[in-house]
Amino acid sequence: MTSTAWPHTLWIVRHGQSAGNVARDAAEAAGQAMIDISFRDIDTPLSELGVTQSRALGRWFGSLPPEQRPQVVLCSPYLRALETARIVAESAGGWDGAVRTRQDERLREKEFGIVDRLTRHGIAQKHPELNAQRGHVGKFYFRPPGGESWCDVILRLRSLTEMLTREYAGQRVLVVAHQVVVNCMRYLIEELDEGQILAIDAEGDVPNCSVTSYRRAADGQGLVLDLVNFLAPLQEAGVPATAAPDAPAAPKP
């Protein structure tokens, strides 16, 4: 994206594996309609593995020279993201006292409305007309009743990227959020279209605690993609990588 006001470095991280990811996998494997979890989506914590993943990522950030570490952390207000950000900071040895973790509701998970807590099977069983409509419209534009489309997420993220250029130009910024947010940020920063971002999405889920990052171009004109779904911090620590979706989705069209 052509702008001289972007951060010097921008890391976008998906939270560690959550209890919701684990419950979803179990429900899908059992062919159940509902995900057996009592938490609100916003209150869903990390799983034990998610904590371990976050620690491994934090140690990687801590291994960077001080002048290359984050100067500001922007985080989804959802518990699994907040826990990831906290554990990363602790495992990095603690950020500099000037670094503040700032919660921003624009980084929250995509809202799923009426299909919240439903598996693929549950959506098809309970809402066959919606399932068919989603297949016709496509996931980029489809908005479930009470929920959001990818376009809705992109709309709120546009103002967040404007804030990045206004308040954090030239700084090193770490964003901790969710799978759809990672992809929608890529859509905005890389100036992609529907087909391009859905092709990226079709390649596979964004792994938990993976890093996608950008650096300011050498000529100062915009951001250059540096890392995509970077998992070396987990691999080097011998920590299993996971890529479960944040929430259930109907079969892809």
Number of C-alpha atoms within 10 A of each C-alpha: 12 14 14 17 20 29 22 20 22 25 19 27 29 26 32 34 30 24 18 28 23 19 16 26 16 14 19 18 10 9 13 16 18 20 22 15 14 10 11 11 19 14 13 18 22 25 17 12 18 26 22 20 31 30 27 25 30 25 20 18 21 21 13 12 8 12 8 14 18 23 20 19 19 21 29 24 21 23 18 29 31 22 21 31 28 18 22 25 24 16 19 20 14 14 21 13 7 7 14 13 18 14 18 15 15 20 25 22 22 20 20 20 13 13 24 19 24 25 25 22 19 22 23 17 13 13 14 12 12 18 21 15 15 20 15 11 12 16 21 17 14 19 21 19 12 11 15 18 18 19 16 17 21 20 14 14 20 16 11 17 16 13 13 19 16 12 13 18 17 18 19 20 23 22 29 30 29 28 23 23 25 20 21 22 21 20 18 17 18 17 12 13 10 14 10 12 18 16 10 14 14 10 8 11 17 26 21 28 34 27 26 23 22 22 20 21 16 9 7 15 14 20 24 18 15 15 15 14 18 17 20 16 21 23 13 10 15 11 19 13 19 19 17 20 20 23 21 24 19 19 15 11 11
